[in-house]
Amino acid sequence: MTIFKEIVDEEFLTISETKELLADIEAERAMDEERELRYELARAIEHVNRFTVLEPEEAQNLVDDLQELEKVDEATAYKIANLLPRNRDELRSVYAQQRYTLSGDELDEILNVLAQYV
């Protein structure tokens, strides 16, 4: 007998939103002295604390602004908002697995939107 896990729902989150969710989980676990933080959870909390730059509202506004651009879909907008690439090369790496490449003007347009938030 094989057991498969099924994806019931999928939602994209910015790292800022993830930080808030993990902070709630951490606070809940801290109130129960018998429950420890699992290694994976502790590492995830450490990661979001280290790499969160924007506030959740700012990050969501950035995602919304990025989605208004022609070559930025929802998944890519969240990836860009989480990574906050600083130059064309870093931004190209976000698009490395896409079947198309962006022109210099398209890259600059995305970087200009990012410059408003960072």
N, CA, C and O atoms as CSV, one atom per row, in Angstrom:
chain,resi,resn,atom,element,x,y,z
A,1,MET,N,N,0.838,-1.173,0.000
A,1,MET,CA,C,0.000,0.000,0.000
A,1,MET,C,C,0.883,1.236,0.000
A,1,MET,O,O,1.820,1.340,0.791
A,2,THR,N,N,0.582,2.167,-0.885
A,2,THR,CA,C,1.352,3.392,-0.996
A,2,THR,C,C,0.519,4.563,-0.483
A,2,THR,O,O,-0.668,4.683,-0.784
A,3,ILE,N,N,1.153,5.397,0.278
A,3,ILE,CA,C,0.471,6.578,0.804
A,3,ILE,C,C,1.029,7.800,0.083
A,3,ILE,O,O,2.234,8.049,0.093
A,4,PHE,N,N,0.144,8.546,-0.532
A,4,PHE,CA,C,0.531,9.763,-1.216
A,4,PHE,C,C,0.002,10.959,-0.453
A,4,PHE,O,O,-1.091,10.918,0.111
A,5,LYS,N,N,0.764,11.995,-0.440
A,5,LYS,CA,C,0.290,13.244,0.139
A,5,LYS,C,C,-0.262,14.086,-0.991
A,5,LYS,O,O,0.316,14.159,-2.076
A,6,GLU,N,N,-1.366,14.707,-0.725
A,6,GLU,CA,C,-2.043,15.497,-1.739
A,6,GLU,C,C,-1.950,16.973,-1.375
A,6,GLU,O,O,-2.149,17.346,-0.219
A,7,ILE,N,N,-1.650,17.800,-2.350
A,7,ILE,CA,C,-1.655,19.242,-2.129
A,7,ILE,C,C,-3.102,19.697,-2.176
A,7,ILE,O,O,-3.773,19.570,-3.200
A,8,VAL,N,N,-3.573,20.225,-1.064
A,8,VAL,CA,C,-4.959,20.654,-0.968
A,8,VAL,C,C,-5.099,22.102,-1.407
A,8,VAL,O,O,-6.061,22.465,-2.083
A,9,ASP,N,N,-4.135,22.925,-1.019
A,9,ASP,CA,C,-4.202,24.346,-1.328
A,9,ASP,C,C,-2.779,24.884,-1.424
A,9,ASP,O,O,-1.860,24.359,-0.796
A,10,GLU,N,N,-2.615,25.913,-2.200
A,10,GLU,CA,C,-1.301,26.532,-2.363
A,10,GLU,C,C,-1.483,28.037,-2.346
A,10,GLU,O,O,-2.369,28.580,-3.007
A,11,GLU,N,N,-0.640,28.697,-1.588
A,11,GLU,CA,C,-0.722,30.143,-1.479
A,11,GLU,C,C,0.703,30.701,-1.433
A,11,GLU,O,O,1.553,30.184,-0.709
A,12,PHE,N,N,0.952,31.737,-2.195
A,12,PHE,CA,C,2.257,32.380,-2.176
A,12,PHE,C,C,2.304,33.373,-1.022
A,12,PHE,O,O,1.325,34.067,-0.751
A,13,LEU,N,N,3.443,33.436,-0.347
A,13,LEU,CA,C,3.642,34.375,0.747
A,13,LEU,C,C,4.966,35.091,0.559
A,13,LEU,O,O,5.921,34.541,0.009
A,14,THR,N,N,5.003,36.321,1.023
A,14,THR,CA,C,6.283,37.012,1.065
A,14,THR,C,C,7.000,36.573,2.332
A,14,THR,O,O,6.384,36.020,3.243
A,15,ILE,N,N,8.274,36.815,2.384
A,15,ILE,CA,C,9.048,36.418,3.555
A,15,ILE,C,C,8.587,37.206,4.782
A,15,ILE,O,O,8.674,36.707,5.904
A,16,SER,N,N,8.101,38.427,4.579
A,16,SER,CA,C,7.591,39.240,5.689
A,16,SER,C,C,6.324,38.633,6.278
A,16,SER,O,O,6.159,38.594,7.498
A,17,GLU,N,N,5.432,38.161,5.417
A,17,GLU,CA,C,4.212,37.518,5.889
A,17,GLU,C,C,4.545,36.204,6.600
A,17,GLU,O,O,3.915,35.854,7.598
A,18,THR,N,N,5.518,35.497,6.089
A,18,THR,CA,C,5.955,34.246,6.707
A,18,THR,C,C,6.531,34.507,8.089
A,18,THR,O,O,6.318,33.727,9.017
A,19,LYS,N,N,7.260,35.607,8.220
A,19,LYS,CA,C,7.844,35.961,9.515
A,19,LYS,C,C,6.745,36.159,10.554
A,19,LYS,O,O,6.878,35.706,11.691
A,20,GLU,N,N,5.658,36.835,10.171
A,20,GLU,CA,C,4.553,37.042,11.101
A,20,GLU,C,C,3.914,35.708,11.518
A,20,GLU,O,O,3.632,35.485,12.696
A,21,LEU,N,N,3.694,34.836,10.542
A,21,LEU,CA,C,3.086,33.541,10.848
A,21,LEU,C,C,3.979,32.711,11.772
A,21,LEU,O,O,3.500,32.092,12.723
A,22,LEU,N,N,5.266,32.706,11.485
A,22,LEU,CA,C,6.195,31.930,12.313
A,22,LEU,C,C,6.341,32.532,13.713
A,22,LEU,O,O,6.549,31.801,14.681
A,23,ALA,N,N,6.233,33.843,13.824
A,23,ALA,CA,C,6.293,34.491,15.138
A,23,ALA,C,C,5.103,34.058,15.991
A,23,ALA,O,O,5.244,33.839,17.194
A,24,ASP,N,N,3.938,33.938,15.370
A,24,ASP,CA,C,2.753,33.461,16.089
A,24,ASP,C,C,2.947,32.026,16.563
A,24,ASP,O,O,2.605,31.693,17.697
A,25,ILE,N,N,3.491,31.182,15.705
A,25,ILE,CA,C,3.740,29.783,16.073
A,25,ILE,C,C,4.768,29.712,17.194
A,25,ILE,O,O,4.620,28.930,18.134
A,26,GLU,N,N,5.817,30.537,17.090
A,26,GLU,CA,C,6.862,30.541,18.115
A,26,GLU,C,C,6.290,30.974,19.462
A,26,GLU,O,O,6.623,30.384,20.489
A,27,ALA,N,N,5.433,31.996,19.471
A,27,ALA,CA,C,4.824,32.471,20.713
A,27,ALA,C,C,3.912,31.407,21.315
A,27,ALA,O,O,3.878,31.223,22.532
A,28,GLU,N,N,3.179,30.711,20.457
A,28,GLU,CA,C,2.284,29.647,20.921
A,28,GLU,C,C,3.082,28.513,21.557
A,28,GLU,O,O,2.702,27.980,22.599
A,29,ARG,N,N,4.187,28.152,20.920
A,29,ARG,CA,C,5.019,27.071,21.457
A,29,ARG,C,C,5.728,27.500,22.741
A,29,ARG,O,O,5.976,26.672,23.617
A,30,ALA,N,N,6.054,28.786,22.856
A,30,ALA,CA,C,6.755,29.274,24.048
A,30,ALA,C,C,5.855,29.202,25.282
A,30,ALA,O,O,6.345,29.042,26.400
A,31,MET,N,N,4.550,29.317,25.083
A,31,MET,CA,C,3.619,29.258,26.213
A,31,MET,C,C,3.489,27.838,26.759
A,31,MET,O,O,3.167,27.657,27.934
A,32,ASP,N,N,3.731,26.844,25.935
A,32,ASP,CA,C,3.660,25.449,26.362
A,32,ASP,C,C,5.089,24.954,26.588
A,32,ASP,O,O,5.824,24.689,25.637
A,33,GLU,N,N,5.465,24.834,27.851
A,33,GLU,CA,C,6.847,24.497,28.192
A,33,GLU,C,C,7.264,23.108,27.731
A,33,GLU,O,O,8.454,22.850,27.549
A,34,GLU,N,N,6.310,22.216,27.542
A,34,GLU,CA,C,6.633,20.851,27.155
A,34,GLU,C,C,6.928,20.715,25.666
A,34,GLU,O,O,7.562,19.748,25.245
A,35,ARG,N,N,6.475,21.668,24.877
A,35,ARG,CA,C,6.686,21.583,23.424
A,35,ARG,C,C,7.952,22.332,23.040
A,35,ARG,O,O,8.110,23.514,23.344
A,36,GLU,N,N,8.820,21.649,22.388
A,36,GLU,CA,C,10.054,22.267,21.896
A,36,GLU,C,C,9.866,22.695,20.444
A,36,GLU,O,O,8.985,22.207,19.737
A,37,LEU,N,N,10.717,23.617,20.031
A,37,LEU,CA,C,10.744,23.975,18.618
A,37,LEU,C,C,11.546,22.909,17.887
A,37,LEU,O,O,12.686,22.621,18.251
A,38,ARG,N,N,10.959,22.337,16.876
A,38,ARG,CA,C,11.707,21.378,16.072
A,38,ARG,C,C,12.837,22.117,15.364
A,38,ARG,O,O,12.770,23.329,15.157
A,39,TYR,N,N,13.857,21.381,15.001
A,39,TYR,CA,C,15.025,21.965,14.352
A,39,TYR,C,C,14.634,22.750,13.105
A,39,TYR,O,O,15.106,23.869,12.899
A,40,GLU,N,N,13.774,22.167,12.275
A,40,GLU,CA,C,13.377,22.807,11.021
A,40,GLU,C,C,12.658,24.120,11.279
A,40,GLU,O,O,12.886,25.110,10.584
A,41,LEU,N,N,11.784,24.121,12.287
A,41,LEU,CA,C,11.047,25.335,12.619
A,41,LEU,C,C,11.981,26.411,13.156
A,41,LEU,O,O,11.854,27.583,12.801
A,42,ALA,N,N,12.904,26.020,13.999
A,42,ALA,CA,C,13.874,26.982,14.542
A,42,ALA,C,C,14.721,27.588,13.427
A,42,ALA,O,O,14.996,28.788,13.439
A,43,ARG,N,N,15.133,26.774,12.474
A,43,ARG,CA,C,15.934,27.277,11.339
A,43,ARG,C,C,15.110,28.206,10.452
A,43,ARG,O,O,15.618,29.213,9.959
A,44,ALA,N,N,13.834,27.864,10.250
A,44,ALA,CA,C,12.964,28.716,9.440
A,44,ALA,C,C,12.776,30.073,10.109
A,44,ALA,O,O,12.808,31.103,9.437
A,45,ILE,N,N,12.582,30.083,11.410
A,45,ILE,CA,C,12.429,31.342,12.149
A,45,ILE,C,C,13.706,32.162,12.062
A,45,ILE,O,O,13.660,33.373,11.844
A,46,GLU,N,N,14.834,31.507,12.232
A,46,GLU,CA,C,16.128,32.195,12.124
A,46,GLU,C,C,16.303,32.800,10.725
A,46,GLU,O,O,16.780,33.927,10.585
A,47,HIS,N,N,15.917,32.053,9.707
A,47,HIS,CA,C,16.052,32.517,8.323
A,47,HIS,C,C,15.198,33.758,8.065
A,47,HIS,O,O,15.696,34.744,7.522
A,48,VAL,N,N,13.928,33.723,8.446
A,48,VAL,CA,C,13.076,34.884,8.173
A,48,VAL,C,C,13.494,36.088,8.993
A,48,VAL,O,O,13.369,37.221,8.527
A,49,ASN,N,N,13.984,35.872,10.198
A,49,ASN,CA,C,14.456,36.997,11.012
A,49,ASN,C,C,15.682,37.655,10.387
A,49,ASN,O,O,15.857,38.871,10.471
A,50,ARG,N,N,16.513,36.853,9.769
A,50,ARG,CA,C,17.728,37.379,9.173
A,50,ARG,C,C,17.467,38.098,7.843
A,50,ARG,O,O,18.103,39.113,7.558
A,51,PHE,N,N,16.543,37.586,7.032
A,51,PHE,CA,C,16.409,38.070,5.668
A,51,PHE,C,C,15.180,38.947,5.396
A,51,PHE,O,O,15.000,39.403,4.267
A,52,THR,N,N,14.350,39.188,6.379
A,52,THR,CA,C,13.205,40.056,6.162
A,52,THR,C,C,13.673,41.504,6.120
A,52,THR,O,O,14.331,41.983,7.044
A,53,VAL,N,N,13.327,42.192,5.041
A,53,VAL,CA,C,13.725,43.583,4.861
A,53,VAL,C,C,12.509,44.502,4.931
A,53,VAL,O,O,12.545,45.542,5.589
A,54,LEU,N,N,11.444,44.116,4.253
A,54,LEU,CA,C,10.254,44.957,4.152
A,54,LEU,C,C,9.206,44.552,5.179
A,54,LEU,O,O,9.190,43.421,5.664
A,55,GLU,N,N,8.339,45.493,5.494
A,55,GLU,CA,C,7.167,45.186,6.304
A,55,GLU,C,C,6.182,44.405,5.437
A,55,GLU,O,O,6.232,44.519,4.212
A,56,PRO,N,N,5.296,43.621,6.030
A,56,PRO,CA,C,4.356,42.823,5.230
A,56,PRO,C,C,3.516,43.645,4.259
A,56,PRO,O,O,3.286,43.212,3.130
A,57,GLU,N,N,3.056,44.817,4.674
A,57,GLU,CA,C,2.246,45.651,3.784
A,57,GLU,C,C,3.071,46.154,2.598
A,57,GLU,O,O,2.598,46.174,1.462
A,58,GLU,N,N,4.315,46.560,2.882
A,58,GLU,CA,C,5.205,47.015,1.813
A,58,GLU,C,C,5.488,45.889,0.829
A,58,GLU,O,O,5.467,46.092,-0.385
A,59,ALA,N,N,5.749,44.721,1.354
A,59,ALA,CA,C,6.061,43.569,0.500
A,59,ALA,C,C,4.865,43.224,-0.392
A,59,ALA,O,O,5.039,42.914,-1.571
A,60,GLN,N,N,3.663,43.279,0.164
A,60,GLN,CA,C,2.476,42.975,-0.635
A,60,GLN,C,C,2.248,44.047,-1.698
A,60,GLN,O,O,1.845,43.733,-2.818
A,61,ASN,N,N,2.503,45.315,-1.353
A,61,ASN,CA,C,2.395,46.399,-2.347
A,61,ASN,C,C,3.413,46.203,-3.465
A,61,ASN,O,O,3.110,46.443,-4.634
A,62,LEU,N,N,4.619,45.766,-3.107
A,62,LEU,CA,C,5.640,45.481,-4.114
A,62,LEU,C,C,5.178,44.377,-5.046
A,62,LEU,O,O,5.321,44.492,-6.263
A,63,VAL,N,N,4.625,43.307,-4.488
A,63,VAL,CA,C,4.122,42.198,-5.313
A,63,VAL,C,C,3.036,42.709,-6.267
A,63,VAL,O,O,3.029,42.369,-7.450
A,64,ASP,N,N,2.130,43.522,-5.744
A,64,ASP,CA,C,1.046,44.064,-6.577
A,64,ASP,C,C,1.601,44.922,-7.711
A,64,ASP,O,O,1.147,44.822,-8.851
A,65,ASP,N,N,2.585,45.768,-7.396
A,65,ASP,CA,C,3.192,46.617,-8.434
A,65,ASP,C,C,3.929,45.784,-9.474
A,65,ASP,O,O,3.875,46.089,-10.666
A,66,LEU,N,N,4.612,44.741,-9.036
A,66,LEU,CA,C,5.330,43.879,-9.974
A,66,LEU,C,C,4.369,43.133,-10.892
A,66,LEU,O,O,4.665,42.943,-12.072
A,67,GLN,N,N,3.226,42.708,-10.365
A,67,GLN,CA,C,2.264,41.969,-11.172
A,67,GLN,C,C,1.635,42.834,-12.253
A,67,GLN,O,O,1.097,42.311,-13.229
A,68,GLU,N,N,1.695,44.141,-12.092
A,68,GLU,CA,C,1.168,45.035,-13.117
A,68,GLU,C,C,2.055,45.057,-14.362
A,68,GLU,O,O,1.609,45.446,-15.441
A,69,LEU,N,N,3.311,44.637,-14.206
A,69,LEU,CA,C,4.227,44.605,-15.343
A,69,LEU,C,C,3.907,43.396,-16.223
A,69,LEU,O,O,3.395,42.383,-15.746
A,70,GLU,N,N,4.216,43.519,-17.505
A,70,GLU,CA,C,3.826,42.511,-18.490
A,70,GLU,C,C,4.468,41.140,-18.272
A,70,GLU,O,O,3.775,40.126,-18.356
A,71,LYS,N,N,5.742,41.083,-17.999
A,71,LYS,CA,C,6.469,39.804,-17.943
A,71,LYS,C,C,6.593,39.232,-16.532
A,71,LYS,O,O,7.422,38.354,-16.293
A,72,VAL,N,N,5.775,39.719,-15.595
A,72,VAL,CA,C,5.881,39.246,-14.222
A,72,VAL,C,C,4.567,38.580,-13.813
A,72,VAL,O,O,3.541,39.245,-13.665
A,73,ASP,N,N,4.613,37.261,-13.632
A,73,ASP,CA,C,3.430,36.544,-13.160
A,73,ASP,C,C,3.447,36.507,-11.627
A,73,ASP,O,O,4.375,37.018,-11.000
A,74,GLU,N,N,2.426,35.905,-11.038
A,74,GLU,CA,C,2.288,35.922,-9.581
A,74,GLU,C,C,3.465,35.245,-8.879
A,74,GLU,O,O,4.036,35.812,-7.948
A,75,ALA,N,N,3.827,34.060,-9.308
A,75,ALA,CA,C,4.914,33.326,-8.661
A,75,ALA,C,C,6.232,34.092,-8.757
A,75,ALA,O,O,6.997,34.150,-7.794
A,76,THR,N,N,6.488,34.673,-9.914
A,76,THR,CA,C,7.729,35.425,-10.113
A,76,THR,C,C,7.725,36.701,-9.277
A,76,THR,O,O,8.762,37.092,-8.741
A,77,ALA,N,N,6.577,37.350,-9.162
A,77,ALA,CA,C,6.483,38.566,-8.348
A,77,ALA,C,C,6.827,38.268,-6.892
A,77,ALA,O,O,7.546,39.036,-6.254
A,78,TYR,N,N,6.318,37.157,-6.367
A,78,TYR,CA,C,6.642,36.789,-4.992
A,78,TYR,C,C,8.111,36.424,-4.852
A,78,TYR,O,O,8.741,36.755,-3.848
A,79,LYS,N,N,8.659,35.748,-5.847
A,79,LYS,CA,C,10.073,35.382,-5.795
A,79,LYS,C,C,10.949,36.640,-5.799
A,79,LYS,O,O,11.918,36.729,-5.045
A,80,ILE,N,N,10.608,37.595,-6.641
A,80,ILE,CA,C,11.367,38.851,-6.698
A,80,ILE,C,C,11.239,39.609,-5.379
A,80,ILE,O,O,12.226,40.138,-4.868
A,81,ALA,N,N,10.024,39.665,-4.824
A,81,ALA,CA,C,9.810,40.373,-3.556
A,81,ALA,C,C,10.579,39.717,-2.410
A,81,ALA,O,O,11.027,40.404,-1.492
A,82,ASN,N,N,10.733,38.409,-2.455
A,82,ASN,CA,C,11.471,37.718,-1.399
A,82,ASN,C,C,12.977,37.858,-1.556
A,82,ASN,O,O,13.696,37.965,-0.563
A,83,LEU,N,N,13.456,37.857,-2.787
A,83,LEU,CA,C,14.901,37.919,-3.026
A,83,LEU,C,C,15.440,39.344,-3.109
A,83,LEU,O,O,16.599,39.591,-2.773
A,84,LEU,N,N,14.606,40.279,-3.554
A,84,LEU,CA,C,14.997,41.675,-3.740
A,84,LEU,C,C,16.314,41.810,-4.505
A,84,LEU,O,O,17.295,42.320,-3.964
A,85,PRO,N,N,16.341,41.356,-5.753
A,85,PRO,CA,C,17.576,41.462,-6.540
A,85,PRO,C,C,17.994,42.921,-6.713
A,85,PRO,O,O,17.149,43.807,-6.847
A,86,ARG,N,N,19.306,43.161,-6.708
A,86,ARG,CA,C,19.816,44.536,-6.760
A,86,ARG,C,C,20.280,44.967,-8.143
A,86,ARG,O,O,20.394,46.162,-8.414
A,87,ASN,N,N,20.547,44.006,-9.019
A,87,ASN,CA,C,21.053,44.374,-10.343
A,87,ASN,C,C,20.503,43.415,-11.393
A,87,ASN,O,O,19.776,42.472,-11.081
A,88,ARG,N,N,20.867,43.678,-12.634
A,88,ARG,CA,C,20.354,42.874,-13.753
A,88,ARG,C,C,20.733,41.395,-13.631
A,88,ARG,O,O,19.918,40.516,-13.912
A,89,ASP,N,N,21.958,41.129,-13.217
A,89,ASP,CA,C,22.411,39.734,-13.121
A,89,ASP,C,C,21.604,38.952,-12.090
A,89,ASP,O,O,21.196,37.819,-12.343
A,90,GLU,N,N,21.376,39.558,-10.936
A,90,GLU,CA,C,20.591,38.887,-9.908
A,90,GLU,C,C,19.150,38.687,-10.387
A,90,GLU,O,O,18.540,37.654,-10.113
A,91,LEU,N,N,18.617,39.665,-11.092
A,91,LEU,CA,C,17.255,39.556,-11.609
A,91,LEU,C,C,17.164,38.503,-12.707
A,91,LEU,O,O,16.171,37.780,-12.793
A,92,ARG,N,N,18.190,38.411,-13.542
A,92,ARG,CA,C,18.210,37.373,-14.585
A,92,ARG,C,C,18.175,35.975,-13.973
A,92,ARG,O,O,17.577,35.060,-14.541
A,93,SER,N,N,18.810,35.811,-12.824
A,93,SER,CA,C,18.818,34.494,-12.177
A,93,SER,C,C,17.411,34.078,-11.741
A,93,SER,O,O,17.110,32.886,-11.680
A,94,VAL,N,N,16.557,35.043,-11.441
A,94,VAL,CA,C,15.162,34.732,-11.102
A,94,VAL,C,C,14.450,34.160,-12.330
A,94,VAL,O,O,13.604,33.274,-12.207
A,95,TYR,N,N,14.795,34.666,-13.498
A,95,TYR,CA,C,14.167,34.225,-14.747
A,95,TYR,C,C,14.931,33.102,-15.445
A,95,TYR,O,O,14.608,32.760,-16.583
A,96,ALA,N,N,15.925,32.527,-14.795
A,96,ALA,CA,C,16.784,31.531,-15.439
A,96,ALA,C,C,16.021,30.299,-15.912
A,96,ALA,O,O,16.399,29.702,-16.921
A,97,GLN,N,N,14.973,29.906,-15.223
A,97,GLN,CA,C,14.251,28.697,-15.599
A,97,GLN,C,C,13.061,28.972,-16.519
A,97,GLN,O,O,12.351,28.045,-16.909
A,98,GLN,N,N,12.844,30.223,-16.861
A,98,GLN,CA,C,11.748,30.564,-17.768
A,98,GLN,C,C,12.154,30.238,-19.204
A,98,GLN,O,O,13.339,30.119,-19.513
A,99,ARG,N,N,11.181,30.099,-20.053
A,99,ARG,CA,C,11.444,29.783,-21.456
A,99,ARG,C,C,11.771,31.028,-22.280
A,99,ARG,O,O,11.994,30.936,-23.487
A,100,TYR,N,N,11.798,32.161,-21.645
A,100,TYR,CA,C,12.081,33.406,-22.348
A,100,TYR,C,C,13.076,34.218,-21.523
A,100,TYR,O,O,13.254,33.984,-20.328
A,101,THR,N,N,13.709,35.163,-22.179
A,101,THR,CA,C,14.615,36.067,-21.483
A,101,THR,C,C,14.073,37.477,-21.601
A,101,THR,O,O,13.330,37.796,-22.529
A,102,LEU,N,N,14.444,38.300,-20.671
A,102,LEU,CA,C,13.976,39.675,-20.676
A,102,LEU,C,C,15.023,40.579,-21.311
A,102,LEU,O,O,16.227,40.348,-21.201
A,103,SER,N,N,14.532,41.600,-21.968
A,103,SER,CA,C,15.445,42.594,-22.543
A,103,SER,C,C,15.973,43.489,-21.424
A,103,SER,O,O,15.475,43.451,-20.299
A,104,GLY,N,N,16.960,44.273,-21.738
A,104,GLY,CA,C,17.526,45.191,-20.758
A,104,GLY,C,C,16.501,46.185,-20.252
A,104,GLY,O,O,16.490,46.516,-19.066
A,105,ASP,N,N,15.631,46.671,-21.144
A,105,ASP,CA,C,14.597,47.625,-20.735
A,105,ASP,C,C,13.603,46.989,-19.773
A,105,ASP,O,O,13.176,47.624,-18.809
A,106,GLU,N,N,13.234,45.736,-20.032
A,106,GLU,CA,C,12.296,45.042,-19.151
A,106,GLU,C,C,12.920,44.796,-17.774
A,106,GLU,O,O,12.251,44.925,-16.748
A,107,LEU,N,N,14.195,44.445,-17.764
A,107,LEU,CA,C,14.896,44.258,-16.493
A,107,LEU,C,C,14.968,45.568,-15.726
A,107,LEU,O,O,14.749,45.599,-14.515
A,108,ASP,N,N,15.275,46.648,-16.431
A,108,ASP,CA,C,15.364,47.955,-15.788
A,108,ASP,C,C,14.018,48.403,-15.236
A,108,ASP,O,O,13.954,49.035,-14.182
A,109,GLU,N,N,12.949,48.080,-15.943
A,109,GLU,CA,C,11.609,48.435,-15.482
A,109,GLU,C,C,11.306,47.745,-14.148
A,109,GLU,O,O,10.753,48.364,-13.238
A,110,ILE,N,N,11.663,46.480,-14.036
A,110,ILE,CA,C,11.460,45.744,-12.788
A,110,ILE,C,C,12.347,46.311,-11.680
A,110,ILE,O,O,11.907,46.472,-10.542
A,111,LEU,N,N,13.595,46.609,-12.024
A,111,LEU,CA,C,14.517,47.159,-11.026
A,111,LEU,C,C,14.067,48.541,-10.546
A,111,LEU,O,O,14.293,48.905,-9.391
A,112,ASN,N,N,13.433,49.306,-11.432
A,112,ASN,CA,C,12.912,50.627,-11.022
A,112,ASN,C,C,11.780,50.473,-10.011
A,112,ASN,O,O,11.681,51.252,-9.063
A,113,VAL,N,N,10.934,49.480,-10.211
A,113,VAL,CA,C,9.867,49.217,-9.238
A,113,VAL,C,C,10.486,48.808,-7.908
A,113,VAL,O,O,10.044,49.267,-6.855
A,114,LEU,N,N,11.504,47.949,-7.943
A,114,LEU,CA,C,12.177,47.520,-6.719
A,114,LEU,C,C,12.832,48.690,-5.997
A,114,LEU,O,O,12.833,48.740,-4.767
A,115,ALA,N,N,13.385,49.625,-6.750
A,115,ALA,CA,C,14.078,50.772,-6.148
A,115,ALA,C,C,13.143,51.636,-5.307
A,115,ALA,O,O,13.595,52.325,-4.392
A,116,GLN,N,N,11.865,51.609,-5.600
A,116,GLN,CA,C,10.899,52.377,-4.826
A,116,GLN,C,C,10.707,51.806,-3.417
A,116,GLN,O,O,10.263,52.519,-2.518
A,117,TYR,N,N,11.034,50.541,-3.222
A,117,TYR,CA,C,10.777,49.864,-1.956
A,117,TYR,C,C,12.024,49.582,-1.140
A,117,TYR,O,O,11.944,49.436,0.079
A,118,VAL,N,N,13.155,49.506,-1.781
A,118,VAL,CA,C,14.375,49.140,-1.057
A,118,VAL,C,C,15.243,50.350,-0.839
A,118,VAL,O,O,16.316,50.241,-0.245
